[in-house]
Amino acid sequence: MSTEVKHTVFIFALAHILTVAIFYCITIFDLIYIYPVASGNSANILYTFAWWFLAVFLAINYIFPLILLSVVVDEKNQSRVDIHSITATIFLCVNFLVFIGCILVYFLYTNTSYSGNFPFNDPRWCCSFYIDHPELCPNTSPCLPDANPPLSRGVELIVIWVFSGVFIILGFIHLGLNRLLRISGAIASPSEGEARLLGIIVCFVYLAIYAYWLAWPTFDLQYINGYPTLGIPPGPGTFQSTLYNWQWVLMCIALLANIFPPNVSLACFISENKSYSITSLHFWTNLISGIISGVICLILLGIWIGDCNWVWSGESICRSDLFCCVFFSNYPDLCGNTTPCDAILRANSQYIQHTVITGILAILSFVFVWYNVRFVKYGVFK
């Protein structure tokens, strides 16, 4: 029975890899990411949000079946079943979000005046919006309504939507096969020592992400605390400070909440004492921290949408580094430069990393909550 289960898992994993390969060939390979402009330069839209989204989406759905293959390749390494269970749940949620996101983007974003660097626009996007984005459009001739049909949305986006639905179905099958591997005896439960080692490894991964978060995005996040217009006559202007505002407090709460899960978990995993108090401490610490991090990640996404590079976003930690050269006339006390520029404003890189990392750490906190339940079964916790 266990051999038949392993063969089934192996065949399914190969079929999943083939599905990812087909998805790459008929969708990702055909996308165009560089638009020429009239000045002779090019507006390179590689590494924009859409590019990174597709890269991550493709990568996780490729890694997904490889993890399942690793489960049956080495049956003595039983902790891989736990890793597969965690990743299966995470990837299933990601594909579900992509499925919903594709619907929203299809109807609300594609072929709009603010979607100029979006690879799923109609190829004739420029003849409708060249006035709004001359930096992206070499032509200056408008679309002729009698000769050209309305702009059509990219077929590739529909294909991604369809494949995200397919990957959702495959995700549920992954969870079913994971359950089958456990109950069939094909893969046994890990020993107490192996379970502890796996938990400790996850703790160090958590600490490594947290250390990076402190050393780069947090350290580089810019706050105003001084006289921004000191060098502009009649200077020095008024003292301005964005320290201790609600966004600053929000980031402090995020940093404080995420210092506890890896350290408390590491102490609990290393400790040889087994008690209900240790089990409860580990469970509630990670659950509360995960909820706080998840809520903060959603708030950061809300700031990204509603308080980032708008005319009222002068004190936002999300604003672009070029914010002042576009809105300097609205903020004479915050913006030192008085030279206008024609820039496409985007969230600064530090803020993007804050949003992504809080989401990742929220997931890891909930992974520790799941481990708490599993470790009781493995004998690590009482």
C-alpha positions, -999 to 999 in steps of 0.1 A, spaced: 0 0 0 27 24 10 46 18 -23 15 25 -44 10 57 -25 45 68 -32 42 60 -69 9 80 -70 26 110 -53 56 108 -77 34 108 -108 13 136 -95 43 157 -87 56 153 -123 22 162 -137 23 194 -115 57 203 -129 45 197 -164 15 221 -157 39 248 -145 60 243 -177 30 247 -199 20 278 -179 54 293 -185 55 286 -222 21 299 -232 19 329 -209 52 342 -193 73 337 -224 52 360 -246 50 390 -224 67 423 -235 83 444 -208 102 471 -227 84 499 -245 103 523 -268 98 560 -264 100 589 -288 131 603 -273 151 573 -285 155 559 -250 133 531 -236 110 529 -206 122 496 -191 94 482 -170 113 451 -159 113 446 -122 81 464 -116 54 450 -94 38 429 -123 72 415 -131 80 405 -95 45 391 -91 48 368 -121 83 357 -111 72 348 -75 40 332 -87 59 310 -112 87 302 -86 64 291 -58 43 268 -81 75 253 -94 90 247 -59 57 233 -47 59 199 -65 96 196 -58 90 197 -21 64 169 -26 90 149 -45 115 153 -17 90 137 7 90 103 -12 126 104 -23 139 100 13 113 83 34 137 83 64 135 121 66 100 123 79 100 160 88 97 168 51 60 158 54 56 187 78 74 211 55 52 200 26 21 205 47 31 240 56 40 250 21 9 234 7 -13 255 29 7 287 21 8 281 -16 -29 273 -17 -36 307 0 -13 325 -24 -30 309 -55 -64 318 -41 -53 354 -37 -40 355 -72 -73 340 -85 -92 369 -68 -66 395 -77 -68 386 -114 -105 393 -114 -101 427 -97 -72 437 -120 -90 426 -151 -120 448 -145 -106 477 -125 -70 482 -136 -62 469 -171 -64 495 -199 -68 525 -176 -48 557 -177 -27 547 -147 -18 512 -160 8 523 -185 36 500 -174 13 470 -171 22 441 -194 -14 430 -198 -27 462 -215 -39 462 -251 -10 468 -275 -29 499 -287 -29 514 -252 -7 542 -263 -30 556 -289 -56 562 -262 -34 574 -234 -3 589 -251 -12 624 -237 -11 611 -201 21 591 -206 43 606 -233 73 589 -217 59 555 -226 43 562 -260 63 571 -291 32 577 -312 11 608 -309 -18 598 -331 -51 591 -314 -71 559 -319 -97 562 -345 -130 550 -330 -145 541 -364 -115 521 -375 -104 505 -343 -124 484 -318 -123 492 -281 -92 482 -262 -91 446 -253 -77 431 -221 -46 409 -223 -53 372 -230 -23 364 -208 -41 377 -177 -70 354 -184 -46 325 -188 -30 334 -154 -65 335 -138 -73 301 -153 -40 285 -142 -43 300 -107 -76 281 -104 -59 250 -117 -32 254 -91 -58 258 -64 -72 224 -73 -37 210 -73 -31 225 -39 -61 207 -24 -48 175 -40 -14 181 -23 -31 184 11 -50 152 4 -18 133 -6 0 147 24 -28 132 46 -26 100 27 12 97 32 6 100 70 -22 75 74 -9 50 49 23 45 68 44 55 38 60 81 59 63 78 96 62 106 122 95 121 130 114 114 162 113 139 190 149 150 183 143 154 146 111 175 153 131 197 177 158 202 150 132 212 124 117 237 148 150 252 157 159 256 120 126 276 114 135 298 144 168 307 129 152 314 95 127 337 114 156 355 132 176 359 100 146 376 83 141 398 114 178 408 115 176 418 78 145 437 85 162 457 112 195 462 94 182 474 61 145 484 56 140 498 91 174 515 93 169 531 58 133 542 63 133 580 62 115 601 88 116 640 89 130 654 121 145 689 116 143 718 92 138 705 56 139 740 41 170 752 60 189 761 29 161 779 11 157 817 17 143 831 38 149 798 58 152 780 80 115 774 79 95 756 106 107 726 125 91 694 111 90 659 125 72 627 115 87 608 144 62 594 169 33 598 145 8 569 141 28 553 112 60 554 133 41 538 162 27 512 138 62 501 128 74 500 164 45 477 173 54 455 143 91 453 154 82 446 190 56 419 182 80 399 160 109 398 185 90 373 207 80 344 184 115 332 174 130 337 208 102 321 228 99 293 203 137 286 204 137 285 242 107 261 242 123 238 216 156 237 234 141 231 268 140 195 280 112 203 305 77 194 293 48 212 309 15 226 300 27 261 308 55 259 282 30 246 256 6 274 264 33 300 264 45 290 230 10 287 215 -4 321 227 28 340 221 29 330 184 -9 333 179 -10 369 193 21 379 174 8 364 142 -25 382 145 -8 415 152 16 411 123 -12 401 99 -33 431 109 -3 455 105 5 440 70 -31 447 60 -28 483 74 4 487 54 -14 476 22 -41 501 30 -15 529 34 0 518 1 -34 522 -16 -48 553 2 -18 573 16 11 567 -8 21 594 -32 -12 612 -32 -13 650 -27 -21 644 10 8 620 15 35 644 25 42 627 59 36 592 47 64 567 51 53 551 19 59 582 -3 84 581 -32 118 596 -29 107 619 -58 75 630 -40 88 665 -33 97 673 -69 61 666 -79 42 681 -49 67 707 -36 42 735 -41 18 718 -17 44 713 10 67 744 12 78 734 48 85 698 40 101 699 6 136 714 3 137 714 -35 117 737 -57 125 721 -91 96 703 -106 100 669 -123 78 646 -144 81 614 -125 60 583 -120 57 580 -82 59 546 -66 62 533 -31 98 535 -18 117 502 -17 119 502 21 82 504 25 76 476 0 100 454 21 82 463 53 49 452 38 63 419 25 83 411 56 55 417 80 34 393 59 61 367 59 66 369 96 29 367 102 29 334 83 59 321 102 41 329 135 11 309 124 35 281 113 47 280 149 11 277 161 7 247 138 39 233 151 26 236 186 -2 212 178 21 188 159 48 188 186 23 177 212 17 146 189 55 142 185 62 143 222 82 176 221 54 194 241 32 181 268 
